[in-house]
Amino acid sequence: MGTLFSNMLKGDESLFTNPDALDFEFQPKLLKYRENQQFAIANCIKPLFAGRTGRNVVLVGQPGIGKTLAVKHILKELDEQTDEIVPVYLNCWQKNTTFKIVMGLCEALNYRLTHNKKTEELFEVVKRLINKQGAVIILDEIDKVDEQDVIYTLIEEIYKKTIILITNHKEWLTELDDRIQSRLAPEVIDFPPYTSKETEGILRQRLEYAFVSGCWDDEAFRKVADKTAAVQDIRTGLVLLREAGNAAEDKGSRKVMPEHVDTAMQKLNLVSVKSSDDLDNEEEKKILELAQSSQEMRIGDLFKKYTGAGGNPVYKTFQRRIKRLETKGFLVAKKVTGGADGTTSLISYRNMGKKLTEF
């Protein structure tokens, strides 16, 4: 009988040593395979150390390939090296208006006297505080911002700065207002997808941080690495590592086996089929509801329905939202040429059971 439970975990044992290492925002001491991009970003910031203005940067690349993590690594090092340059990181999913961005800047500068002050008043405070030293201002998910003029204001009014804009959509830069493009004059730094070998290296590094040594079966890890490489999103692999570890612990196993990875993948199937509840942008939800309630329609007709329902009347903003919904797998956009309308796109709702990110 003594051997029946020899491979079972005791109540106070765990396969995890540091589960936080499986969070996407966790910063390992070495950020693998993004050294070139980090050096390029750092070179754009360097002039600030000499009291000059830095160069502006746009980081482009699909989700889950290290753009945000790379700049947060740089901000951490910047914070350790100098008090003369203010590091600011804002995510435009949450801070998508000029007022919210200015409030975020106030928070980063530890300025608390914001009550009952208008956006213009608060920005004057921000400008005065930053212009005394210099700043690196990172606006992540910049394509989510509703008002592009805030970029223009930052360029014109902050004298010593590097502005770093991060987007998943390379075409966003070409859609910028000409006066903003010409003043921004950014270095565009591309983050290509990780190769299969790089994906394996990153996941192996996180596994070593997060788990008891030797507790992963080689075949089980290979399944996670292969699936992650297929979807080209490191976040998927990190979730699979965590959920497979949890599945192994639930079974009392001392080793994570292929069947535990299978359990994790089945669980992720349920997560990936969630519908528009996961969208935190009300305008995108509105577009999705209109597309879902109709058959395939021209993008112009959908835009008319959208504005008729009270949606933002700026067509370029609408096009960007359609593109994001297509990228996320909610919509299908099919380009057609000819006919009275010339070249247009036909938009249709994608069955969520066949979402692009489904495993």
Sequence and secondary structure as in RCSB ss.txt:
>XXXX:A:sequence
MGTLFSNMLKGDESLFTNPDALDFEFQPKLLKYRENQQFAIANCIKPLFAGRTGRNVVLVGQPGIGKTLAVKHIL
KELDEQTDEIVPVYLNCWQKNTTFKIVMGLCEALNYRLTHNKKTEELFEVVKRLINKQGAVIILDEIDKVDEQDV
IYTLIEEIYKKTIILITNHKEWLTELDDRIQSRLAPEVIDFPPYTSKETEGILRQRLEYAFVSGCWDDEAFRKVA
DKTAAVQDIRTGLVLLREAGNAAEDKGSRKVMPEHVDTAMQKLNLVSVKSSDDLDNEEEKKILELAQSSQEMRIG
DLFKKYTGAGGNPVYKTFQRRIKRLETKGFLVAKKVTGGADGTTSLISYRNMGKKLTEF
>XXXX:A:secstr
 TTTTTTB  TT  SBS GGGGSTT   SS TT HHHHHHHHHHHGGGGGTS    EEEE  TTSSHHHHHHHHH
HHHHHH SSSEEEEEETTT  SHHHHHHHHHHHTT    TT  HHHHHHHHHHHHTTT EEEEEETGGG S THH
HHHHHHH SSEEEEEEES THHHHTS HHHHHHH  EEEE     HHHHHHHHHHHHHHHB TT B HHHHHHHH
HHHHHHT HHHHHHHHHHHHHHHHHTTBSSB HHHHHHHHHHHHHHHT  GGG   HHHHHHHHHHHTS SEEHH
HHHHHHHHTT    HHHHHHHHHHHHHTTSEEEEEE  STT SEEEEEE  GGG TT  
